[in-house]
Amino acid sequence: MLRRNIFNIYKTCNVYSIPISLATEAHVIILNKVPRLLNFHSFSKRHNITSKRHTYSHNVKQDLEKLIDEPDYNAFSYRTHTCGELRPSHVGEKVSLCGWVQYQRMNKFLLLRDAYGITQCIVGGDTNCPNIPLETVVKIEGIVELRPKGMINSDMETGDIEVVINDLKILNTVSNLPFHLRDYQKPKEQLRLQHRYIDLRFPEMQYNLRQRSTMLHNMRRFLVEKHNFVEVETPTLFCRTPGGAREFVVPTHHSGLFYSLVQSPQQFKQMLMAGGIDRYFQVARCYRDESTRPDRQPEFTQLDLELSFTNLDGVLSLIEQMLYTTFVKDIPKPPFKRLTYKYALENYGTDKPNLTYDLKFKSIKHLFNDKLNDPVFGAYVLPYPNEMGKLTSKYKEKVRELSKNYKTKIVLFENISKELGTDIHYKIQDAIGVSNSCIVCIGDNENTCLSLGEVREIIASLLLEKNLLEVSNTIVPLWVIDFPLFVKGEEGLETCHHPFTAPHPEDINLLKTDPLNVRSLAYDLVINGNEVGGGSVRVHNAEQQEELLKILKIDATKLLHFLNALKSGCPPHAGIALGIDRLVSIACNADSIREVIAFPKSHEGKDPLSGAPNSISEDDKKYYHIVTTD
């Protein structure tokens, strides 16, 4: 955000010929602080410099000083500067630095590192620096001097200076380290997670966690200061929410009675709407007892939002403006693209399509005359350039597995004539063009799309390897809307999102006669193929909520507290939850959300640091009325 604001300042001065005398003092403030500010990315986008000259000219100094209100990184500590702060302007000053010894050479030089950078420190005269184990914590007092000519390190932000040590105090000596902080010898993730307190010292982890903090701070300011939202903390210990994800059970010392850890504050935030807290948000901790993936943890953080007297467009507009204002990377100007669930599925094979590359399906159902009137049948083709060549045995096997798993027929380009007939082969070739090959998939429409969606990812990776696919490195956000309200489950209908989602008003008449064709007022936010948020317009009428629970075969007596809240005069409302872990991982180009969480669980859902989950004592089992079986 700061980069964009600085650019706007210079652009505005240049385009509108603002006299330098008008902005000189304010610009001096900026230029003196820009290096550090760009390094820490610590600014929210509080001000956009207007393009109208007369508006910009008014109170220039006041506006710019607000923009660059710099925090004090050294207050309340016994250091005078950080290890990334010193510049030639500090030459001659007596300074105190604290940090970790990163490197030591010739008993004369050491590199001191903290969260903000690295400073070279030297021992003058005939004195030698004591042999200090790496990663020992020290405090150094000394004088800032310029480095000799020819010894300036342009790769270091503090490479023009060094600190001549007057006093070195060891604050804590290292006894043993399981690994060193070297990029070229980075340990495997399991070892890093086991000793996360050391892993956090890597610059990447420092950067990721500070980016996370900055983004959450910016979001809070946007919601509270600009739009009068109220931050409300809701309980973590609650009763089980029927119809949702599997929840963790928490035993109590009352025999047979249990809490559940909330999978989200869904019921609470809706009851807050009934209570007149018309604009609620919370940075909420949530829990789901599900398998762990690179983008999923058993405990996670979401920005939870709810507001009254709004609709689908209102919530989508709110999130678009918030992300455009607060996201720590450039994001397109609102409004974001919107795709229906049906369009996304039948063009990309997923409800979270990645639009950074152009690779879409084509429907060829019209080529199968005997299936034209079959609403369940689907036939699609995925074109790709001829230059890619044939799939290797490895990828052919993957395609066969997909065909088997989804119970569809997947036909490779070279087999179309053999398996579907020469006539269809020629018609498909006409449809995709002579410069393209393709893969065909036919069968149940939904499964056909889903299986071909996974094939799409395989083909995209192969095209990328051969430089045959152009992939944008920008952020491409989009909304997926018009989800089905229900899906088929093993024991009847299940909710596509959660049982409190409102049906589309145009489809309410189908609730009793054709529930699978009822659309919902749900919406998902997708960024570069990652689902980063989901929400809906809620059911605020108790009678309609009871009807939906009945269709889902959910015992309404388990939700009497919630139904009573709806009956008490609950206003129309809608909301959303954004996955902070996924958002930050996108902002930091991280491969996994584990890289943006301070103390994550492993891919098995375990805590490598403490070994949890652990066994408990027999006394604890007795107190909580627990009996374990092998």
C-alpha positions in Angstrom: 0.0 0.0 0.0 2.8 2.4 0.9 4.5 1.9 -2.5 1.3 2.8 -4.2 0.9 5.9 -2.0 4.4 7.1 -2.6 3.9 6.6 -6.4 0.7 8.6 -6.2 2.5 11.5 -4.4 5.2 11.8 -7.1 2.7 11.3 -9.9 0.4 14.0 -8.6 3.2 16.5 -8.1 4.5 15.8 -11.6 1.2 15.8 -13.5 -0.3 18.8 -11.7 2.9 20.8 -11.3 2.5 21.3 -7.6 5.2 23.8 -6.5 8.0 22.0 -4.7 7.9 24.7 -2.0 4.4 23.5 -1.1 5.3 19.9 -0.5 9.0 20.2 0.4 8.8 19.7 4.2 6.4 16.9 3.9 8.4 15.2 1.2 11.6 15.4 3.3 9.8 13.5 6.0 8.8 10.8 3.5 12.1 10.5 1.8 13.9 10.2 5.2 11.6 7.3 6.2 10.8 5.5 3.0 13.7 3.0 3.1 12.6 1.6 6.5 8.9 1.8 5.7 9.3 -0.1 2.4 11.3 -2.7 4.3 8.6 -3.4 6.9 5.5 -2.9 4.8 3.8 -1.5 7.9 1.3 0.9 6.4 -2.4 0.7 5.8 -3.9 2.4 2.8 -5.4 5.2 4.8 -5.2 7.9 2.2 -5.4 8.0 -1.5 -3.9 11.2 -2.9 -6.6 12.7 -5.0 -6.0 13.6 -8.6 -7.7 17.0 -8.2 -5.1 19.7 -7.8 -7.1 22.0 -5.5 -7.9 19.1 -3.1 -4.3 17.9 -3.0 -3.0 21.4 -2.3 -5.1 21.8 0.8 -3.3 20.7 4.0 -0.6 18.8 2.1 1.7 18.6 5.1 -1.1 17.3 7.4 -2.2 14.6 5.0 1.3 13.4 4.2 2.4 13.3 7.9 -0.7 11.1 8.6 0.4 8.9 5.8 3.9 8.3 7.2 3.1 8.3 10.9 6.2 6.2 11.8 6.2 3.8 14.8 9.0 3.7 17.3 10.7 0.3 17.1 13.0 0.9 20.1 10.6 2.3 22.8 10.6 0.5 26.1 13.7 -1.5 25.4 17.4 -1.0 26.2 18.5 -0.8 22.6 18.8 2.5 20.8 18.5 1.2 17.3 17.5 -2.0 15.5 20.0 -4.0 13.4 18.4 -2.8 10.2 18.3 0.9 11.0 21.7 2.4 10.9 22.8 4.5 7.9 25.7 6.9 7.1 23.6 9.7 8.8 24.2 7.9 12.1 28.1 8.1 11.9 29.6 9.2 15.1 26.6 8.3 17.3 26.9 6.0 20.3 24.4 3.2 19.9 23.2 0.1 21.6 22.1 -3.0 19.6 20.6 -6.3 20.8 20.3 -9.5 18.8 21.6 -12.8 17.8 25.2 -13.5 16.6 24.7 -14.7 13.0 28.3 -14.9 11.9 31.8 -14.4 13.3 35.1 -14.0 11.4 38.8 -13.7 12.3 38.0 -12.8 16.0 37.4 -9.3 14.7 34.0 -9.2 12.9 30.6 -10.4 13.8 27.2 -10.0 12.2 24.4 -9.1 14.6 20.9 -9.9 13.5 17.5 -9.1 14.9 14.0 -9.0 13.4 14.8 -5.9 11.4 18.1 -6.6 9.7 21.8 -7.2 10.1 24.6 -5.0 11.3 28.4 -5.7 11.0 30.2 -5.0 14.3 34.0 -5.0 14.7 36.5 -4.9 17.5 39.0 -2.1 17.1 42.7 -2.1 17.9 44.6 -5.1 19.1 41.6 -6.5 21.0 40.0 -9.7 19.8 36.3 -10.6 19.9 35.6 -13.6 22.2 34.6 -16.9 20.5 30.8 -16.7 20.8 28.6 -19.6 19.6 26.3 -18.7 16.7 22.8 -17.6 17.7 24.0 -16.4 21.1 22.0 -13.4 22.3 24.2 -10.3 23.0 24.0 -6.6 23.6 26.6 -4.4 21.9 27.4 -0.8 22.6 29.6 1.1 20.3 30.2 3.9 17.8 28.8 4.0 14.3 31.6 4.4 11.6 31.7 4.3 7.8 33.2 1.2 6.3 36.5 1.7 4.6 36.3 2.2 0.8 36.2 -1.1 -1.0 34.5 -2.8 1.9 31.0 -1.5 1.4 28.5 -4.2 1.0 25.7 -3.1 -1.3 23.7 -6.3 -0.6 23.1 -5.2 3.0 20.9 -2.3 3.9 23.4 -1.4 6.6 26.3 -2.2 4.3 27.7 1.4 4.3 28.4 1.4 8.1 29.8 -0.7 10.9 29.7 -0.5 14.7 33.0 -0.4 16.5 32.4 -2.3 19.7 33.0 -0.6 23.1 31.2 -3.2 25.2 29.8 -6.6 24.4 27.5 -8.3 26.9 26.3 -11.9 26.5 22.7 -12.1 27.5 22.2 -15.8 26.8 24.6 -18.4 25.5 23.6 -21.1 23.1 24.3 -24.6 24.2 23.1 -26.7 21.3 21.2 -26.0 18.0 19.5 -28.7 16.0 20.1 -26.7 12.8 21.7 -23.4 11.7 19.9 -20.5 10.0 21.3 -20.9 6.5 19.2 -20.8 3.3 21.5 -23.2 1.5 21.2 -25.8 4.3 17.6 -25.4 5.3 16.4 -28.5 7.3 13.3 -30.5 6.4 9.9 -29.1 7.5 9.4 -31.7 10.2 12.6 -30.7 12.0 11.8 -27.0 11.5 8.3 -27.5 13.1 9.7 -29.5 15.9 12.0 -26.6 16.8 9.7 -23.8 15.6 11.1 -21.2 18.0 14.4 -21.4 15.9 12.6 -21.6 12.6 10.8 -18.4 13.3 14.1 -16.6 13.2 14.4 -17.1 9.4 13.7 -13.9 7.5 10.9 -15.5 5.5 9.0 -16.4 8.7 9.6 -13.0 10.2 8.3 -11.4 7.0 5.3 -13.7 6.8 4.1 -13.1 10.4 4.6 -9.4 10.1 2.6 -9.3 6.9 -0.1 -11.2 8.7 -0.1 -8.7 11.5 -0.2 -5.7 9.1 -3.1 -7.1 7.1 -5.2 -7.9 10.2 -4.5 -4.4 11.6 -5.5 -2.8 8.3 -8.7 -4.8 8.2 -9.6 -3.9 11.8 -9.1 -0.2 11.0 -11.1 -0.4 7.8 -14.0 -2.1 9.6 -14.0 -0.1 12.8 -12.9 3.4 11.8 -14.4 3.6 8.4 -17.6 1.5 8.7 -18.4 1.4 12.4 -18.2 -2.4 12.8 -18.1 -3.7 16.4 -15.5 -6.4 17.4 -17.2 -9.0 19.5 -15.6 -12.1 21.0 -17.8 -15.2 21.0 -17.3 -18.5 23.0 -15.1 -21.3 21.8 -16.9 -23.9 24.0 -20.4 -24.5 22.7 -22.8 -27.2 21.8 -22.5 -29.2 18.6 -23.8 -27.6 15.4 -25.8 -30.2 13.4 -25.3 -30.4 9.7 -21.8 -29.0 9.5 -18.2 -30.3 9.6 -17.1 -32.7 12.3 -16.3 -31.0 15.5 -13.8 -31.6 18.3 -15.5 -32.9 21.5 -14.4 -31.5 24.9 -15.2 -33.7 28.0 -16.4 -32.1 31.2 -16.3 -33.5 34.8 -20.1 -33.9 34.5 -20.6 -37.5 33.5 -21.9 -37.8 29.9 -21.9 -34.1 29.2 -19.6 -32.6 26.6 -18.8 -29.3 24.9 -17.9 -28.9 21.2 -15.2 -26.6 19.9 -16.9 -24.2 17.5 -16.2 -24.8 13.8 -17.2 -21.2 13.3 -19.1 -18.5 15.3 -22.1 -19.0 12.9 -24.9 -19.2 15.4 -23.4 -16.6 17.7 -23.1 -13.9 15.0 -26.6 -14.5 13.8 -27.8 -14.1 17.4 -25.8 -10.9 17.6 -27.9 -9.6 14.7 -31.0 -10.5 16.7 -29.5 -8.6 19.6 -29.1 -5.4 17.6 -25.3 -5.5 17.0 -25.9 -4.7 13.4 -22.3 -4.7 12.3 -20.2 -7.4 13.9 -16.7 -8.8 13.2 -14.2 -11.0 14.9 -10.8 -12.5 14.2 -12.0 -15.9 15.3 -10.3 -19.1 16.1 -12.2 -22.1 14.6 -11.8 -25.8 14.9 -12.7 -28.7 12.6 -11.8 -32.4 13.1 -10.9 -33.0 9.5 -8.0 -34.3 7.5 -5.1 -31.8 7.2 -4.0 -30.5 3.8 -1.5 -27.8 2.7 -4.4 -25.3 2.9 -6.2 -26.7 5.9 -5.5 -27.1 9.7 -7.6 -28.5 12.5 -7.5 -25.1 14.1 -7.5 -22.0 11.9 -8.2 -18.2 11.9 -11.0 -16.5 10.0 -12.1 -12.9 9.8 -15.8 -13.4 10.6 -18.3 -10.7 9.5 -22.1 -10.2 9.8 -24.3 -7.2 9.1 -28.0 -6.5 9.3 -30.3 -5.0 6.6 -28.1 -6.0 3.7 -28.2 -8.4 0.8 -25.7 -10.4 -1.4 -24.5 -7.3 -3.3 -23.9 -5.4 0.0 -21.6 -8.1 1.5 -19.7 -8.7 -1.8 -19.1 -4.9 -2.2 -17.9 -4.6 1.4 -15.3 -7.4 1.0 -14.1 -6.1 -2.4 -13.5 -2.6 -0.9 -11.9 -4.0 2.2 -9.4 -6.2 0.3 -8.7 -3.5 -2.3 -7.9 -1.1 0.6 -6.1 -3.4 3.1 -4.5 -6.3 1.1 -0.7 -6.2 1.3 -0.4 -7.0 -2.5 -1.9 -5.2 -5.5 -5.4 -6.5 -6.1 -7.7 -5.5 -9.0 -10.1 -2.6 -8.5 -13.6 -3.7 -7.6 -16.0 -5.0 -8.7 -14.6 -8.5 -9.0 -15.7 -11.0 -11.6 -18.7 -13.1 -10.7 -19.3 -16.7 -12.0 -22.3 -18.9 -11.3 -21.6 -22.3 -9.8 -23.0 -23.9 -12.9 -20.8 -21.9 -15.2 -17.6 -22.5 -13.1 -18.3 -26.3 -13.0 -19.1 -26.6 -16.7 -16.1 -24.5 -17.9 -13.4 -25.3 -15.4 -14.6 -28.4 -13.5 -14.4 -26.8 -10.1 -16.2 -24.3 -7.8 -12.8 -22.6 -7.2 -11.4 -22.0 -10.7 -8.0 -20.6 -11.3 -8.3 -17.9 -13.9 -4.6 -17.0 -14.1 -4.4 -19.2 -17.2 -6.9 -19.6 -20.0 -7.9 -23.3 -20.3 -11.6 -24.0 -20.6 -13.9 -26.9 -21.5 -16.3 -27.0 -24.5 -19.6 -28.8 -24.3 -20.1 -31.4 -27.0 -23.4 -32.8 -25.8 -25.0 -31.8 -29.1 -22.9 -34.5 -30.9 -24.7 -37.3 -29.0 -28.2 -37.3 -30.5 -29.5 -40.0 -28.3 -28.6 -38.1 -25.1 -29.9 -34.6 -26.0 -32.9 -34.8 -23.8 -31.1 -36.5 -20.9 -30.7 -33.8 -18.2 -28.1 -35.8 -16.3 -25.8 -36.6 -19.3 -22.7 -34.5 -19.9 -20.1 -34.5 -22.6 -17.1 -32.0 -22.7 -13.8 -31.6 -24.5 -10.7 -29.9 -23.1 -8.6 -28.5 -26.0 -4.8 -27.9 -25.7 -2.0 -27.1 -28.2 -0.8 -30.0 -30.5 2.8 -29.1 -29.5 2.3 -30.7 -26.1 2.3 -34.2 -27.7 0.9 -37.3 -26.2 0.6 -38.1 -22.5 3.3 -40.3 -21.0 2.4 -43.6 -19.3 2.6 -41.9 -15.9 -0.1 -39.4 -16.8 -2.3 -41.9 -18.7 -2.4 -43.9 -15.5 -3.6 -40.8 -13.6 -6.3 -40.2 -16.2 -7.4 -43.8 -15.8 -7.6 -43.4 -12.1 -9.8 -40.3 -12.4 -12.1 -42.1 -14.9 -12.5 -44.9 -12.4 -13.0 -42.7 -9.3 -15.6 -40.5 -11.0 -17.2 -43.3 -13.0 -16.9 -41.4 -16.3 -15.4 -42.2 -19.7 -12.3 -40.2 -20.5 -11.0 -40.5 -24.0 -7.5 -39.4 -25.1 -7.2 -37.6 -28.5 -5.5 -40.4 -30.3 -8.4 -42.8 -29.3 -11.4 -40.7 -30.2 -12.1 -42.4 -33.5 -11.7 -45.8 -32.0 -13.9 -45.2 -29.0 -16.4 -42.6 -30.2 -16.4 -43.0 -33.9 -14.7 -41.2 -36.8 -17.7 -38.9 -37.4 -17.5 -37.6 -33.9 -13.7 -37.3 -34.2 -14.0 -35.0 -37.2 -16.8 -32.9 -35.5 -14.7 -32.5 -32.4 -11.7 -31.4 -34.5 -13.8 -28.8 -36.3 -14.9 -27.5 -32.9 -11.4 -27.2 -31.4 -9.4 -26.3 -34.5 -6.7 -28.2 -36.3 -3.9 -26.7 -34.2 -5.3 -28.3 -31.1 -5.6 -31.8 -29.5 -8.0 -32.6 -26.7 -9.3 -34.9 -24.1 -12.9 -35.9 -24.1 -15.0 -36.8 -21.0 -18.6 -38.1 -21.0 -21.0 -39.5 -18.3 -22.9 -38.0 -15.4 -22.8 -34.2 -16.0 -21.4 -33.3 -12.5 -18.9 -36.1 -12.3 -17.8 -35.5 -15.9 -17.0 -31.9 -15.1 -15.2 -32.7 -11.8 -13.0 -35.4 -13.4 -12.2 -33.2 -16.4 -11.4 -30.4 -13.9 -8.6 -32.5 -12.4 -7.4 -33.4 -15.9 -7.3 -29.6 -16.6 -4.8 -29.2 -13.8 -2.6 -32.0 -15.1 -2.7 -30.6 -18.6 -1.9 -27.1 -17.3 1.2 -28.3 -15.5 2.4 -30.1 -18.6 1.8 -27.1 -20.8 3.6 -24.9 -18.3 6.7 -27.2 -18.3 6.9 -26.8 -22.1 6.2 -23.0 -22.1 3.0 -23.6 -23.9 0.7 -21.9 -21.4 0.8 -18.2 -20.3 0.1 -17.8 -16.6 -0.5 -14.4 -15.1 1.5 -13.7 -11.9 -1.1 -11.2 -10.7 -4.0 -11.8 -8.3 -7.2 -12.8 -10.0 -10.1 -12.7 -7.5 -13.6 -13.8 -8.4 -17.0 -14.6 -6.7 -18.8 -17.9 -7.3 -22.5 -17.5 -6.7 -25.8 -19.4 -7.2 -24.6 -22.6 -5.4 -27.1 -25.4 -5.0 -28.8 -25.2 -1.6 -28.7 -29.0 -1.2 -26.5 -31.9 -2.5 -27.1 -35.6 -2.4 -25.7 -37.3 0.6 -25.3 -40.9 1.7 -28.4 -40.6 3.9 -30.5 -38.1 2.0 -30.1 -34.5 1.3 -27.2 -32.5 2.8 -26.6 -28.7 2.8 -24.0 -27.4 0.3 -22.8 -24.8 2.8 -24.6 -24.9 6.2 -28.2 -25.2 7.2 -28.7 -21.5 7.9 -28.2 -20.4 4.3 -31.2 -18.8 2.6 -32.6 -20.2 -0.6 -32.7 -18.1 -3.7 -36.1 -16.3 -3.7 -36.8 -17.4 -7.3 -36.5 -21.1 -6.3 -38.5 -21.2 -3.1 -41.4 -22.9 -4.9 -39.1 -25.8 -5.6 -38.2 -26.6 -2.0 -40.9 -29.3 -1.6 -41.0 -30.6 -5.2 -37.5 -30.4 -6.5 -35.0 -29.4 -3.7 -31.9 -30.4 -5.7 -32.6 -27.6 -8.2 -33.0 -24.9 -5.5 -30.2 -22.4 -5.7 -28.9 -20.7 -2.5 -27.9 -17.1 -1.7 -24.4 -18.4 -0.9 -21.1 -17.0 -2.3 -17.5 -18.0 -2.2 -14.5 -15.8 -2.8 -11.8 -17.4 -4.9 -8.3 -16.1 -5.5 -6.0 -17.9 -8.0 -7.8 -21.2 -7.5 -8.0 -21.0 -3.7 -11.2 -20.6 -1.8 -10.4 -17.9 0.7 -13.9 -17.0 1.9 -17.5 -18.1 2.0 -20.7 -16.7 3.2 -24.4 -16.3 2.5 -27.6 -14.4 3.1 -29.0 -16.1 6.2 -32.4 -17.4 7.0 -33.9 -14.9 9.4 -37.4 -16.3 9.5 -37.9 -19.1 12.0 -40.6 -20.9 10.0 -38.4 -21.1 6.9 -35.5 -22.3 9.1 -37.6 -25.1 10.5 -38.6 -26.1 7.0 -35.0 -26.4 5.9 -34.1 -28.4 9.0 -36.9 -30.8 8.3 -35.7 -31.3 4.7 -32.2 -32.0 6.0 -33.6 -34.3 8.7 -32.0 -32.2 11.5 -33.6 -32.4 14.9 -34.9 -28.8 15.5 -34.9 -29.4 19.2 -31.1 -29.2 19.1 -31.4 -25.6 17.9 -34.2 -24.3 20.0 -32.0 -21.4 21.4 -31.3 -20.4 17.8 -34.9 -20.7 16.5 -36.1 -18.6 19.5 -33.6 -15.9 18.5 -35.1 -15.8 15.0 -38.6 -15.6 16.5 -37.6 -12.7 18.7 -37.5 -10.1 15.9 -34.3 -10.9 14.0 -33.6 -8.6 11.1 -32.6 -9.7 7.6 -28.8 -10.2 7.6 -25.9 -11.7 5.7 -22.2 -12.4 6.3 -19.0 -14.0 5.3 -15.9 -15.6 6.8 -12.5 -15.0 5.2 -9.7 -17.6 5.8 -6.8 -15.5 7.1 -4.3 -18.3 6.8 -5.1 -18.7 3.1 -5.2 -15.0 2.4 -1.8 -14.4 4.0 -0.2 -17.4 2.3 -1.3 -15.9 -1.1 0.0 -12.5 -0.1 3.4 -14.0 0.9 3.6 -16.5 -2.0 3.8 -19.3 0.5 3.4 -22.9 -0.6 1.4 -23.9 2.5 -0.5 -22.1 5.2 1.9 -23.7 7.7 4.4 -21.0 6.5 2.2 -18.2 7.7 1.1 -19.7 11.1 3.4 -19.2 14.1 2.9 -22.7 15.5 1.1 -24.9 13.0 0.1 -28.5 13.1 1.8 -31.0 10.9 0.2 -32.6 7.8 -1.0 -35.4 10.2 -2.8 -32.8 12.4 -0.2 -33.2 15.2 1.9 -30.7 17.1 5.6 -31.5 16.3 6.7 -29.1 19.0 5.0 -30.7 22.0 4.0 -34.1 20.6 0.3 -33.3 21.2 -2.2 -35.0 21.2 -0.8 -36.7 24.2 -2.2 -39.3 26.6 -3.6 -38.2 29.9 -3.2 -39.6 33.4 -5.6 -42.2 34.9 -6.7 -39.5 37.4 -7.6 -37.2 34.6 -9.6 -40.0 32.9 -11.4 -40.7 36.1 -12.2 -37.0 36.7 -13.6 -36.6 33.1 -15.4 -40.0 33.1 -13.3 -41.2 30.2 -12.6 -44.8 29.4 -10.1 -45.5 26.5 -9.9 -48.6 24.4 -7.0 -49.9 22.4 
